[in-house]
Amino acid sequence: GKERLSMLQLGPGLFKGAGATWFRDIPFSALYFSFVSQFGAMCHAQGLGSAETTVVAGLAAGVLASMLTTPADVIKTRVQCEDGKETIGSMSRKILREDGPGGFFTGVGARVSKIGPLMMINICVYESLKAVCSSLL
């Protein structure tokens, strides 16, 4: 029959790479929201409407933030794929030694192609729900 695994049996493997994920996600979020604000102001200054501003600012911010945090994403992915003994620092040294500086940007095109549009949709949904909720209050 099928065995059920408890949380205790899964152990630390369940959280493998959590630190590396934070290492990627916290800077990404800080950069993304800063860029949304800056690009939004630039779009408004050019006379774009609210909807167009949200689309352009969300896409541009998502593309730029994902590109800048690609090295952290590469490190996170490689840490999670290893046997559990690699740290952010040891993996960074390993990537540099084996792949050179360019190794930190492996997959940047795919990441930007996914994250840019995803974050554009994310901010559009957020702004739409914010408008709906504020009209209800």
C-alpha positions in Angstrom: 0.0 0.0 0.0 0.9 3.6 -0.1 3.0 5.0 2.7 2.2 8.3 4.2 5.1 10.5 5.2 4.9 12.7 8.3 6.5 16.1 8.6 9.1 14.5 10.9 10.0 11.9 8.3 10.5 14.6 5.7 12.9 16.4 8.0 15.2 19.2 7.0 14.9 18.2 3.3 11.6 19.9 3.2 13.3 23.3 3.9 16.4 22.7 1.9 17.6 25.9 0.4 15.2 28.1 2.4 18.1 30.5 3.3 19.1 30.7 -0.4 15.5 31.4 -1.3 15.4 34.3 1.1 18.8 35.4 -0.3 17.0 35.7 -3.7 13.5 36.8 -2.8 14.1 39.6 -0.3 16.4 41.6 -2.7 14.0 40.8 -5.6 11.0 42.3 -3.8 12.9 45.3 -2.6 14.2 46.0 -6.1 10.9 45.2 -7.8 8.8 47.6 -5.7 11.4 50.4 -5.9 11.4 50.0 -9.7 7.6 49.9 -9.9 7.5 53.2 -8.1 10.3 54.8 -10.2 8.9 53.5 -13.5 5.4 54.5 -12.5 6.5 58.1 -11.9 8.3 58.1 -15.3 5.2 56.8 -17.1 3.0 59.4 -15.4 5.5 62.1 -16.4 5.1 61.0 -20.0 1.4 61.3 -19.8 0.5 57.6 -19.7 -2.8 56.7 -18.1 -3.2 54.7 -14.9 -3.7 51.3 -16.6 -0.9 51.8 -19.1 1.4 52.9 -16.3 0.7 49.8 -14.3 1.4 47.5 -17.2 4.6 49.2 -18.3 5.9 49.8 -14.8 5.1 46.2 -13.7 6.8 44.7 -16.8 9.9 46.9 -16.7 10.3 46.4 -13.0 9.9 42.7 -13.2 12.4 42.4 -16.0 15.0 44.5 -14.3 14.6 43.0 -10.9 14.7 39.5 -12.2 17.8 40.2 -14.3 19.6 41.7 -11.3 18.7 38.8 -9.0 19.6 36.1 -11.5 22.9 35.3 -9.7 21.0 34.7 -6.4 18.5 32.5 -8.3 21.3 30.4 -9.9 22.9 30.0 -6.4 19.5 29.0 -4.9 18.8 26.5 -7.6 22.2 24.9 -7.3 22.1 24.7 -3.5 18.7 23.0 -3.7 20.0 20.5 -6.2 23.0 19.4 -4.2 23.3 16.9 -1.4 22.5 19.4 1.3 26.1 20.3 2.3 26.5 23.4 0.1 26.0 26.9 1.6 25.4 30.1 -0.3 29.1 30.9 0.0 30.5 27.5 -1.0 28.1 27.3 -4.0 29.1 30.8 -5.1 32.7 29.8 -5.1 31.9 26.5 -6.9 30.0 28.4 -9.7 32.8 30.9 -10.1 35.5 28.2 -10.2 33.6 25.8 -12.5 31.7 28.2 -14.8 33.3 31.6 -14.4 31.4 34.9 -13.8 29.0 34.1 -16.6 27.8 31.1 -14.7 25.9 33.4 -12.3 23.7 34.4 -15.3 22.8 31.0 -16.5 19.2 31.0 -17.6 18.8 34.8 -17.4 16.8 34.9 -20.6 14.3 32.3 -19.4 14.0 33.9 -16.0 13.4 37.4 -17.4 10.9 36.0 -19.9 8.9 34.4 -17.1 9.2 36.8 -14.3 8.7 40.1 -16.2 5.2 39.2 -17.5 4.3 37.4 -14.2 5.1 40.5 -12.2 3.2 42.7 -14.7 0.1 40.5 -14.2 0.7 40.5 -10.4 0.8 44.3 -10.1 -2.2 44.7 -12.5 -4.3 42.3 -10.3 -3.1 44.1 -7.1 -4.0 47.5 -8.4 -7.4 46.3 -9.7 -8.3 44.6 -6.4 -7.1 47.7 -4.5 -9.4 49.9 -6.6 -12.4 47.5 -6.1 -11.8 47.3 -2.3 -11.4 51.0 -1.9 -14.7 51.6 -3.7 -16.4 49.2 -1.3 -15.2 51.1 1.8 
